[in-house]
Amino acid sequence: MMKVVSLALVASLVALPAVAADGAALYKEKTCNACHGPQGNKPLMPDYPKIAGQNAAYLERQMLDIKSGARNNANTAAMKGVMHLVSDDEIKVLAEYIATLAP
């Protein structure tokens, strides 16, 4: 008896390592590591957040809000200067990657 495996399931399983690799590369390329630390848990400044292990949807919303200006407080100024260089698709990949990091 032959088992049928969903093509979508196979594609999603194959994509998981790619997202992690893309996320890790983006994390460095977009200079997230400069302020939040190489693994997102050792920020440069004491009032910068430790982002490792945060919920992906939360991270994505915060980055989108900083990019759009909906979130605008003292600590967003540094990110505002970078977020215009990050596409919404890249933000999603970054959020998914950061969520996998150990806090």
Phi and psi restraints in degrees (range 20) as a CNS / XPLOR table:
assign (resid 1 and name C) (resid 2 and name N)
       (resid 2 and name CA) (resid 2 and name C) 1.0 -93.9 20.0 2
assign (resid 2 and name N) (resid 2 and name CA)
       (resid 2 and name C) (resid 3 and name N) 1.0 133.8 20.0 2
assign (resid 2 and name C) (resid 3 and name N)
       (resid 3 and name CA) (resid 3 and name C) 1.0 -91.4 20.0 2
assign (resid 3 and name N) (resid 3 and name CA)
       (resid 3 and name C) (resid 4 and name N) 1.0 138.4 20.0 2
assign (resid 3 and name C) (resid 4 and name N)
       (resid 4 and name CA) (resid 4 and name C) 1.0 -99.5 20.0 2
assign (resid 4 and name N) (resid 4 and name CA)
       (resid 4 and name C) (resid 5 and name N) 1.0 126.4 20.0 2
assign (resid 4 and name C) (resid 5 and name N)
       (resid 5 and name CA) (resid 5 and name C) 1.0 -107.5 20.0 2
assign (resid 5 and name N) (resid 5 and name CA)
       (resid 5 and name C) (resid 6 and name N) 1.0 133.0 20.0 2
assign (resid 5 and name C) (resid 6 and name N)
       (resid 6 and name CA) (resid 6 and name C) 1.0 -61.4 20.0 2
assign (resid 6 and name N) (resid 6 and name CA)
       (resid 6 and name C) (resid 7 and name N) 1.0 130.5 20.0 2
assign (resid 6 and name C) (resid 7 and name N)
       (resid 7 and name CA) (resid 7 and name C) 1.0 -61.3 20.0 2
assign (resid 7 and name N) (resid 7 and name CA)
       (resid 7 and name C) (resid 8 and name N) 1.0 -37.6 20.0 2
assign (resid 7 and name C) (resid 8 and name N)
       (resid 8 and name CA) (resid 8 and name C) 1.0 -63.7 20.0 2
assign (resid 8 and name N) (resid 8 and name CA)
       (resid 8 and name C) (resid 9 and name N) 1.0 -39.3 20.0 2
assign (resid 8 and name C) (resid 9 and name N)
       (resid 9 and name CA) (resid 9 and name C) 1.0 -64.7 20.0 2
assign (resid 9 and name N) (resid 9 and name CA)
       (resid 9 and name C) (resid 10 and name N) 1.0 -45.9 20.0 2
assign (resid 9 and name C) (resid 10 and name N)
       (resid 10 and name CA) (resid 10 and name C) 1.0 -60.9 20.0 2
assign (resid 10 and name N) (resid 10 and name CA)
       (resid 10 and name C) (resid 11 and name N) 1.0 -45.5 20.0 2
assign (resid 10 and name C) (resid 11 and name N)
       (resid 11 and name CA) (resid 11 and name C) 1.0 -61.1 20.0 2
assign (resid 11 and name N) (resid 11 and name CA)
       (resid 11 and name C) (resid 12 and name N) 1.0 -40.4 20.0 2
assign (resid 11 and name C) (resid 12 and name N)
       (resid 12 and name CA) (resid 12 and name C) 1.0 -69.1 20.0 2
assign (resid 12 and name N) (resid 12 and name CA)
       (resid 12 and name C) (resid 13 and name N) 1.0 -36.2 20.0 2
assign (resid 12 and name C) (resid 13 and name N)
       (resid 13 and name CA) (resid 13 and name C) 1.0 -69.1 20.0 2
assign (resid 13 and name N) (resid 13 and name CA)
       (resid 13 and name C) (resid 14 and name N) 1.0 -37.1 20.0 2
assign (resid 13 and name C) (resid 14 and name N)
       (resid 14 and name CA) (resid 14 and name C) 1.0 -68.7 20.0 2
assign (resid 14 and name N) (resid 14 and name CA)
       (resid 14 and name C) (resid 15 and name N) 1.0 -34.0 20.0 2
assign (resid 14 and name C) (resid 15 and name N)
       (resid 15 and name CA) (resid 15 and name C) 1.0 -74.2 20.0 2
assign (resid 15 and name N) (resid 15 and name CA)
       (resid 15 and name C) (resid 16 and name N) 1.0 -23.4 20.0 2
assign (resid 15 and name C) (resid 16 and name N)
       (resid 16 and name CA) (resid 16 and name C) 1.0 -56.2 20.0 2
assign (resid 16 and name N) (resid 16 and name CA)
       (resid 16 and name C) (resid 17 and name N) 1.0 -51.7 20.0 2
assign (resid 16 and name C) (resid 17 and name N)
       (resid 17 and name CA) (resid 17 and name C) 1.0 -62.5 20.0 2
assign (resid 17 and name N) (resid 17 and name CA)
       (resid 17 and name C) (resid 18 and name N) 1.0 -33.4 20.0 2
assign (resid 17 and name C) (resid 18 and name N)
       (resid 18 and name CA) (resid 18 and name C) 1.0 -65.3 20.0 2
assign (resid 18 and name N) (resid 18 and name CA)
       (resid 18 and name C) (resid 19 and name N) 1.0 -42.1 20.0 2
assign (resid 18 and name C) (resid 19 and name N)
       (resid 19 and name CA) (resid 19 and name C) 1.0 -63.1 20.0 2
assign (resid 19 and name N) (resid 19 and name CA)
       (resid 19 and name C) (resid 20 and name N) 1.0 -43.5 20.0 2
assign (resid 19 and name C) (resid 20 and name N)
       (resid 20 and name CA) (resid 20 and name C) 1.0 -62.3 20.0 2
assign (resid 20 and name N) (resid 20 and name CA)
       (resid 20 and name C) (resid 21 and name N) 1.0 -44.6 20.0 2
assign (resid 20 and name C) (resid 21 and name N)
       (resid 21 and name CA) (resid 21 and name C) 1.0 -65.9 20.0 2
assign (resid 21 and name N) (resid 21 and name CA)
       (resid 21 and name C) (resid 22 and name N) 1.0 -44.2 20.0 2
assign (resid 21 and name C) (resid 22 and name N)
       (resid 22 and name CA) (resid 22 and name C) 1.0 -63.3 20.0 2
assign (resid 22 and name N) (resid 22 and name CA)
       (resid 22 and name C) (resid 23 and name N) 1.0 -41.0 20.0 2
assign (resid 22 and name C) (resid 23 and name N)
       (resid 23 and name CA) (resid 23 and name C) 1.0 -63.3 20.0 2
assign (resid 23 and name N) (resid 23 and name CA)
       (resid 23 and name C) (resid 24 and name N) 1.0 -43.1 20.0 2
assign (resid 23 and name C) (resid 24 and name N)
       (resid 24 and name CA) (resid 24 and name C) 1.0 -63.5 20.0 2
assign (resid 24 and name N) (resid 24 and name CA)
       (resid 24 and name C) (resid 25 and name N) 1.0 -42.5 20.0 2
assign (resid 24 and name C) (resid 25 and name N)
       (resid 25 and name CA) (resid 25 and name C) 1.0 -65.9 20.0 2
assign (resid 25 and name N) (resid 25 and name CA)
       (resid 25 and name C) (resid 26 and name N) 1.0 -44.4 20.0 2
assign (resid 25 and name C) (resid 26 and name N)
       (resid 26 and name CA) (resid 26 and name C) 1.0 -63.3 20.0 2
assign (resid 26 and name N) (resid 26 and name CA)
       (resid 26 and name C) (resid 27 and name N) 1.0 -38.8 20.0 2
assign (resid 26 and name C) (resid 27 and name N)
       (resid 27 and name CA) (resid 27 and name C) 1.0 -57.3 20.0 2
assign (resid 27 and name N) (resid 27 and name CA)
       (resid 27 and name C) (resid 28 and name N) 1.0 -39.7 20.0 2
assign (resid 27 and name C) (resid 28 and name N)
       (resid 28 and name CA) (resid 28 and name C) 1.0 -78.5 20.0 2
assign (resid 28 and name N) (resid 28 and name CA)
       (resid 28 and name C) (resid 29 and name N) 1.0 -46.7 20.0 2
assign (resid 28 and name C) (resid 29 and name N)
       (resid 29 and name CA) (resid 29 and name C) 1.0 -60.1 20.0 2
assign (resid 29 and name N) (resid 29 and name CA)
       (resid 29 and name C) (resid 30 and name N) 1.0 -40.2 20.0 2
assign (resid 29 and name C) (resid 30 and name N)
       (resid 30 and name CA) (resid 30 and name C) 1.0 -89.1 20.0 2
assign (resid 30 and name N) (resid 30 and name CA)
       (resid 30 and name C) (resid 31 and name N) 1.0 8.5 20.0 2
assign (resid 30 and name C) (resid 31 and name N)
       (resid 31 and name CA) (resid 31 and name C) 1.0 63.7 20.0 2
assign (resid 31 and name N) (resid 31 and name CA)
       (resid 31 and name C) (resid 32 and name N) 1.0 26.4 20.0 2
assign (resid 31 and name C) (resid 32 and name N)
       (resid 32 and name CA) (resid 32 and name C) 1.0 -59.5 20.0 2
assign (resid 32 and name N) (resid 32 and name CA)
       (resid 32 and name C) (resid 33 and name N) 1.0 -38.1 20.0 2
assign (resid 32 and name C) (resid 33 and name N)
       (resid 33 and name CA) (resid 33 and name C) 1.0 -63.1 20.0 2
assign (resid 33 and name N) (resid 33 and name CA)
       (resid 33 and name C) (resid 34 and name N) 1.0 -25.1 20.0 2
assign (resid 33 and name C) (resid 34 and name N)
       (resid 34 and name CA) (resid 34 and name C) 1.0 -62.7 20.0 2
assign (resid 34 and name N) (resid 34 and name CA)
       (resid 34 and name C) (resid 35 and name N) 1.0 -38.2 20.0 2
assign (resid 34 and name C) (resid 35 and name N)
       (resid 35 and name CA) (resid 35 and name C) 1.0 -104.0 20.0 2
assign (resid 35 and name N) (resid 35 and name CA)
       (resid 35 and name C) (resid 36 and name N) 1.0 -32.0 20.0 2
assign (resid 35 and name C) (resid 36 and name N)
       (resid 36 and name CA) (resid 36 and name C) 1.0 -100.6 20.0 2
assign (resid 36 and name N) (resid 36 and name CA)
       (resid 36 and name C) (resid 37 and name N) 1.0 -4.4 20.0 2
assign (resid 36 and name C) (resid 37 and name N)
       (resid 37 and name CA) (resid 37 and name C) 1.0 91.5 20.0 2
assign (resid 37 and name N) (resid 37 and name CA)
       (resid 37 and name C) (resid 38 and name N) 1.0 157.9 20.0 2
assign (resid 37 and name C) (resid 38 and name N)
       (resid 38 and name CA) (resid 38 and name C) 1.0 -57.5 20.0 2
assign (resid 38 and name N) (resid 38 and name CA)
       (resid 38 and name C) (resid 39 and name N) 1.0 -30.2 20.0 2
assign (resid 38 and name C) (resid 39 and name N)
       (resid 39 and name CA) (resid 39 and name C) 1.0 -116.6 20.0 2
assign (resid 39 and name N) (resid 39 and name CA)
       (resid 39 and name C) (resid 40 and name N) 1.0 14.8 20.0 2
assign (resid 39 and name C) (resid 40 and name N)
       (resid 40 and name CA) (resid 40 and name C) 1.0 74.0 20.0 2
assign (resid 40 and name N) (resid 40 and name CA)
       (resid 40 and name C) (resid 41 and name N) 1.0 8.2 20.0 2
assign (resid 40 and name C) (resid 41 and name N)
       (resid 41 and name CA) (resid 41 and name C) 1.0 -122.5 20.0 2
assign (resid 41 and name N) (resid 41 and name CA)
       (resid 41 and name C) (resid 42 and name N) 1.0 8.2 20.0 2
assign (resid 41 and name C) (resid 42 and name N)
       (resid 42 and name CA) (resid 42 and name C) 1.0 -136.7 20.0 2
assign (resid 42 and name N) (resid 42 and name CA)
       (resid 42 and name C) (resid 43 and name N) 1.0 78.9 20.0 2
assign (resid 42 and name C) (resid 43 and name N)
       (resid 43 and name CA) (resid 43 and name C) 1.0 -66.7 20.0 2
assign (resid 43 and name N) (resid 43 and name CA)
       (resid 43 and name C) (resid 44 and name N) 1.0 153.3 20.0 2
assign (resid 43 and name C) (resid 44 and name N)
       (resid 44 and name CA) (resid 44 and name C) 1.0 -62.2 20.0 2
assign (resid 44 and name N) (resid 44 and name CA)
       (resid 44 and name C) (resid 45 and name N) 1.0 -43.8 20.0 2
assign (resid 44 and name C) (resid 45 and name N)
       (resid 45 and name CA) (resid 45 and name C) 1.0 -112.9 20.0 2
assign (resid 45 and name N) (resid 45 and name CA)
       (resid 45 and name C) (resid 46 and name N) 1.0 146.9 20.0 2
assign (resid 45 and name C) (resid 46 and name N)
       (resid 46 and name CA) (resid 46 and name C) 1.0 -62.0 20.0 2
assign (resid 46 and name N) (resid 46 and name CA)
       (resid 46 and name C) (resid 47 and name N) 1.0 -25.5 20.0 2
assign (resid 46 and name C) (resid 47 and name N)
       (resid 47 and name CA) (resid 47 and name C) 1.0 -94.0 20.0 2
assign (resid 47 and name N) (resid 47 and name CA)
       (resid 47 and name C) (resid 48 and name N) 1.0 1.9 20.0 2
assign (resid 47 and name C) (resid 48 and name N)
       (resid 48 and name CA) (resid 48 and name C) 1.0 -80.9 20.0 2
assign (resid 48 and name N) (resid 48 and name CA)
       (resid 48 and name C) (resid 49 and name N) 1.0 143.6 20.0 2
assign (resid 48 and name C) (resid 49 and name N)
       (resid 49 and name CA) (resid 49 and name C) 1.0 -75.9 20.0 2
assign (resid 49 and name N) (resid 49 and name CA)
       (resid 49 and name C) (resid 50 and name N) 1.0 149.6 20.0 2
assign (resid 49 and name C) (resid 50 and name N)
       (resid 50 and name CA) (resid 50 and name C) 1.0 -83.7 20.0 2
assign (resid 50 and name N) (resid 50 and name CA)
       (resid 50 and name C) (resid 51 and name N) 1.0 114.6 20.0 2
assign (resid 50 and name C) (resid 51 and name N)
       (resid 51 and name CA) (resid 51 and name C) 1.0 -100.1 20.0 2
assign (resid 51 and name N) (resid 51 and name CA)
       (resid 51 and name C) (resid 52 and name N) 1.0 -15.4 20.0 2
assign (resid 51 and name C) (resid 52 and name N)
       (resid 52 and name CA) (resid 52 and name C) 1.0 -57.3 20.0 2
assign (resid 52 and name N) (resid 52 and name CA)
       (resid 52 and name C) (resid 53 and name N) 1.0 133.0 20.0 2
assign (resid 52 and name C) (resid 53 and name N)
       (resid 53 and name CA) (resid 53 and name C) 1.0 79.9 20.0 2
assign (resid 53 and name N) (resid 53 and name CA)
       (resid 53 and name C) (resid 54 and name N) 1.0 -0.4 20.0 2
assign (resid 53 and name C) (resid 54 and name N)
       (resid 54 and name CA) (resid 54 and name C) 1.0 -67.5 20.0 2
assign (resid 54 and name N) (resid 54 and name CA)
       (resid 54 and name C) (resid 55 and name N) 1.0 158.5 20.0 2
assign (resid 54 and name C) (resid 55 and name N)
       (resid 55 and name CA) (resid 55 and name C) 1.0 -61.0 20.0 2
assign (resid 55 and name N) (resid 55 and name CA)
       (resid 55 and name C) (resid 56 and name N) 1.0 132.0 20.0 2
assign (resid 55 and name C) (resid 56 and name N)
       (resid 56 and name CA) (resid 56 and name C) 1.0 -60.1 20.0 2
assign (resid 56 and name N) (resid 56 and name CA)
       (resid 56 and name C) (resid 57 and name N) 1.0 -42.4 20.0 2
assign (resid 56 and name C) (resid 57 and name N)
       (resid 57 and name CA) (resid 57 and name C) 1.0 -64.2 20.0 2
assign (resid 57 and name N) (resid 57 and name CA)
       (resid 57 and name C) (resid 58 and name N) 1.0 -39.0 20.0 2
assign (resid 57 and name C) (resid 58 and name N)
       (resid 58 and name CA) (resid 58 and name C) 1.0 -63.3 20.0 2
assign (resid 58 and name N) (resid 58 and name CA)
       (resid 58 and name C) (resid 59 and name N) 1.0 -48.7 20.0 2
assign (resid 58 and name C) (resid 59 and name N)
       (resid 59 and name CA) (resid 59 and name C) 1.0 -59.2 20.0 2
assign (resid 59 and name N) (resid 59 and name CA)
       (resid 59 and name C) (resid 60 and name N) 1.0 -45.6 20.0 2
assign (resid 59 and name C) (resid 60 and name N)
       (resid 60 and name CA) (resid 60 and name C) 1.0 -60.4 20.0 2
assign (resid 60 and name N) (resid 60 and name CA)
       (resid 60 and name C) (resid 61 and name N) 1.0 -45.7 20.0 2
assign (resid 60 and name C) (resid 61 and name N)
       (resid 61 and name CA) (resid 61 and name C) 1.0 -62.4 20.0 2
assign (resid 61 and name N) (resid 61 and name CA)
       (resid 61 and name C) (resid 62 and name N) 1.0 -41.7 20.0 2
assign (resid 61 and name C) (resid 62 and name N)
       (resid 62 and name CA) (resid 62 and name C) 1.0 -63.9 20.0 2
assign (resid 62 and name N) (resid 62 and name CA)
       (resid 62 and name C) (resid 63 and name N) 1.0 -44.0 20.0 2
assign (resid 62 and name C) (resid 63 and name N)
       (resid 63 and name CA) (resid 63 and name C) 1.0 -65.7 20.0 2
assign (resid 63 and name N) (resid 63 and name CA)
       (resid 63 and name C) (resid 64 and name N) 1.0 -41.3 20.0 2
assign (resid 63 and name C) (resid 64 and name N)
       (resid 64 and name CA) (resid 64 and name C) 1.0 -64.0 20.0 2
assign (resid 64 and name N) (resid 64 and name CA)
       (resid 64 and name C) (resid 65 and name N) 1.0 -40.6 20.0 2
assign (resid 64 and name C) (resid 65 and name N)
       (resid 65 and name CA) (resid 65 and name C) 1.0 -67.9 20.0 2
assign (resid 65 and name N) (resid 65 and name CA)
       (resid 65 and name C) (resid 66 and name N) 1.0 -36.9 20.0 2
assign (resid 65 and name C) (resid 66 and name N)
       (resid 66 and name CA) (resid 66 and name C) 1.0 -66.7 20.0 2
assign (resid 66 and name N) (resid 66 and name CA)
       (resid 66 and name C) (resid 67 and name N) 1.0 -43.6 20.0 2
assign (resid 66 and name C) (resid 67 and name N)
       (resid 67 and name CA) (resid 67 and name C) 1.0 -60.9 20.0 2
assign (resid 67 and name N) (resid 67 and name CA)
       (resid 67 and name C) (resid 68 and name N) 1.0 -42.1 20.0 2
assign (resid 67 and name C) (resid 68 and name N)
       (resid 68 and name CA) (resid 68 and name C) 1.0 -80.6 20.0 2
assign (resid 68 and name N) (resid 68 and name CA)
       (resid 68 and name C) (resid 69 and name N) 1.0 -17.9 20.0 2
assign (resid 68 and name C) (resid 69 and name N)
       (resid 69 and name CA) (resid 69 and name C) 1.0 95.2 20.0 2
assign (resid 69 and name N) (resid 69 and name CA)
       (resid 69 and name C) (resid 70 and name N) 1.0 -3.3 20.0 2
assign (resid 69 and name C) (resid 70 and name N)
       (resid 70 and name CA) (resid 70 and name C) 1.0 -63.4 20.0 2
assign (resid 70 and name N) (resid 70 and name CA)
       (resid 70 and name C) (resid 71 and name N) 1.0 -32.3 20.0 2
assign (resid 70 and name C) (resid 71 and name N)
       (resid 71 and name CA) (resid 71 and name C) 1.0 -107.9 20.0 2
assign (resid 71 and name N) (resid 71 and name CA)
       (resid 71 and name C) (resid 72 and name N) 1.0 120.0 20.0 2
assign (resid 71 and name C) (resid 72 and name N)
       (resid 72 and name CA) (resid 72 and name C) 1.0 -148.0 20.0 2
assign (resid 72 and name N) (resid 72 and name CA)
       (resid 72 and name C) (resid 73 and name N) 1.0 92.3 20.0 2
assign (resid 72 and name C) (resid 73 and name N)
       (resid 73 and name CA) (resid 73 and name C) 1.0 -132.2 20.0 2
assign (resid 73 and name N) (resid 73 and name CA)
       (resid 73 and name C) (resid 74 and name N) 1.0 -175.2 20.0 2
assign (resid 73 and name C) (resid 74 and name N)
       (resid 74 and name CA) (resid 74 and name C) 1.0 -55.7 20.0 2
assign (resid 74 and name N) (resid 74 and name CA)
       (resid 74 and name C) (resid 75 and name N) 1.0 -40.1 20.0 2
assign (resid 74 and name C) (resid 75 and name N)
       (resid 75 and name CA) (resid 75 and name C) 1.0 -80.5 20.0 2
assign (resid 75 and name N) (resid 75 and name CA)
       (resid 75 and name C) (resid 76 and name N) 1.0 -10.5 20.0 2
assign (resid 75 and name C) (resid 76 and name N)
       (resid 76 and name CA) (resid 76 and name C) 1.0 -84.1 20.0 2
assign (resid 76 and name N) (resid 76 and name CA)
       (resid 76 and name C) (resid 77 and name N) 1.0 -13.8 20.0 2
assign (resid 76 and name C) (resid 77 and name N)
       (resid 77 and name CA) (resid 77 and name C) 1.0 -58.5 20.0 2
assign (resid 77 and name N) (resid 77 and name CA)
       (resid 77 and name C) (resid 78 and name N) 1.0 -43.7 20.0 2
assign (resid 77 and name C) (resid 78 and name N)
       (resid 78 and name CA) (resid 78 and name C) 1.0 -64.8 20.0 2
assign (resid 78 and name N) (resid 78 and name CA)
       (resid 78 and name C) (resid 79 and name N) 1.0 -41.6 20.0 2
assign (resid 78 and name C) (resid 79 and name N)
       (resid 79 and name CA) (resid 79 and name C) 1.0 -72.0 20.0 2
assign (resid 79 and name N) (resid 79 and name CA)
       (resid 79 and name C) (resid 80 and name N) 1.0 -33.0 20.0 2
assign (resid 79 and name C) (resid 80 and name N)
       (resid 80 and name CA) (resid 80 and name C) 1.0 -57.7 20.0 2
assign (resid 80 and name N) (resid 80 and name CA)
       (resid 80 and name C) (resid 81 and name N) 1.0 -34.0 20.0 2
assign (resid 80 and name C) (resid 81 and name N)
       (resid 81 and name CA) (resid 81 and name C) 1.0 -70.4 20.0 2
assign (resid 81 and name N) (resid 81 and name CA)
       (resid 81 and name C) (resid 82 and name N) 1.0 -15.2 20.0 2
assign (resid 81 and name C) (resid 82 and name N)
       (resid 82 and name CA) (resid 82 and name C) 1.0 -109.8 20.0 2
assign (resid 82 and name N) (resid 82 and name CA)
       (resid 82 and name C) (resid 83 and name N) 1.0 -32.5 20.0 2
assign (resid 82 and name C) (resid 83 and name N)
       (resid 83 and name CA) (resid 83 and name C) 1.0 -62.5 20.0 2
assign (resid 83 and name N) (resid 83 and name CA)
       (resid 83 and name C) (resid 84 and name N) 1.0 -25.8 20.0 2
assign (resid 83 and name C) (resid 84 and name N)
       (resid 84 and name CA) (resid 84 and name C) 1.0 -67.9 20.0 2
assign (resid 84 and name N) (resid 84 and name CA)
       (resid 84 and name C) (resid 85 and name N) 1.0 -14.3 20.0 2
assign (resid 84 and name C) (resid 85 and name N)
       (resid 85 and name CA) (resid 85 and name C) 1.0 -91.2 20.0 2
assign (resid 85 and name N) (resid 85 and name CA)
       (resid 85 and name C) (resid 86 and name N) 1.0 -2.8 20.0 2
assign (resid 85 and name C) (resid 86 and name N)
       (resid 86 and name CA) (resid 86 and name C) 1.0 -112.4 20.0 2
assign (resid 86 and name N) (resid 86 and name CA)
       (resid 86 and name C) (resid 87 and name N) 1.0 122.8 20.0 2
assign (resid 86 and name C) (resid 87 and name N)
       (resid 87 and name CA) (resid 87 and name C) 1.0 -74.5 20.0 2
assign (resid 87 and name N) (resid 87 and name CA)
       (resid 87 and name C) (resid 88 and name N) 1.0 162.7 20.0 2
assign (resid 87 and name C) (resid 88 and name N)
       (resid 88 and name CA) (resid 88 and name C) 1.0 -62.1 20.0 2
assign (resid 88 and name N) (resid 88 and name CA)
       (resid 88 and name C) (resid 89 and name N) 1.0 -36.5 20.0 2
assign (resid 88 and name C) (resid 89 and name N)
       (resid 89 and name CA) (resid 89 and name C) 1.0 -65.1 20.0 2
assign (resid 89 and name N) (resid 89 and name CA)
       (resid 89 and name C) (resid 90 and name N) 1.0 -40.9 20.0 2
assign (resid 89 and name C) (resid 90 and name N)
       (resid 90 and name CA) (resid 90 and name C) 1.0 -66.0 20.0 2
assign (resid 90 and name N) (resid 90 and name CA)
       (resid 90 and name C) (resid 91 and name N) 1.0 -36.1 20.0 2
assign (resid 90 and name C) (resid 91 and name N)
       (resid 91 and name CA) (resid 91 and name C) 1.0 -60.6 20.0 2
assign (resid 91 and name N) (resid 91 and name CA)
       (resid 91 and name C) (resid 92 and name N) 1.0 -43.6 20.0 2
assign (resid 91 and name C) (resid 92 and name N)
       (resid 92 and name CA) (resid 92 and name C) 1.0 -61.0 20.0 2
assign (resid 92 and name N) (resid 92 and name CA)
       (resid 92 and name C) (resid 93 and name N) 1.0 -46.0 20.0 2
assign (resid 92 and name C) (resid 93 and name N)
       (resid 93 and name CA) (resid 93 and name C) 1.0 -63.5 20.0 2
assign (resid 93 and name N) (resid 93 and name CA)
       (resid 93 and name C) (resid 94 and name N) 1.0 -43.4 20.0 2
assign (resid 93 and name C) (resid 94 and name N)
       (resid 94 and name CA) (resid 94 and name C) 1.0 -60.1 20.0 2
assign (resid 94 and name N) (resid 94 and name CA)
       (resid 94 and name C) (resid 95 and name N) 1.0 -46.2 20.0 2
assign (resid 94 and name C) (resid 95 and name N)
       (resid 95 and name CA) (resid 95 and name C) 1.0 -60.5 20.0 2
assign (resid 95 and name N) (resid 95 and name CA)
       (resid 95 and name C) (resid 96 and name N) 1.0 -44.1 20.0 2
assign (resid 95 and name C) (resid 96 and name N)
       (resid 96 and name CA) (resid 96 and name C) 1.0 -64.5 20.0 2
assign (resid 96 and name N) (resid 96 and name CA)
       (resid 96 and name C) (resid 97 and name N) 1.0 -39.1 20.0 2
assign (resid 96 and name C) (resid 97 and name N)
       (resid 97 and name CA) (resid 97 and name C) 1.0 -67.6 20.0 2
assign (resid 97 and name N) (resid 97 and name CA)
       (resid 97 and name C) (resid 98 and name N) 1.0 -49.8 20.0 2
assign (resid 97 and name C) (resid 98 and name N)
       (resid 98 and name CA) (resid 98 and name C) 1.0 -59.8 20.0 2
assign (resid 98 and name N) (resid 98 and name CA)
       (resid 98 and name C) (resid 99 and name N) 1.0 -35.2 20.0 2
assign (resid 98 and name C) (resid 99 and name N)
       (resid 99 and name CA) (resid 99 and name C) 1.0 -62.9 20.0 2
assign (resid 99 and name N) (resid 99 and name CA)
       (resid 99 and name C) (resid 100 and name N) 1.0 -24.8 20.0 2
assign (resid 99 and name C) (resid 100 and name N)
       (resid 100 and name CA) (resid 100 and name C) 1.0 -84.7 20.0 2
assign (resid 100 and name N) (resid 100 and name CA)
       (resid 100 and name C) (resid 101 and name N) 1.0 -12.0 20.0 2
assign (resid 100 and name C) (resid 101 and name N)
       (resid 101 and name CA) (resid 101 and name C) 1.0 -75.4 20.0 2
assign (resid 101 and name N) (resid 101 and name CA)
       (resid 101 and name C) (resid 102 and name N) 1.0 144.9 20.0 2
assign (resid 101 and name C) (resid 102 and name N)
       (resid 102 and name CA) (resid 102 and name C) 1.0 -71.8 20.0 2
assign (resid 102 and name N) (resid 102 and name CA)
       (resid 102 and name C) (resid 103 and name N) 1.0 131.2 20.0 2
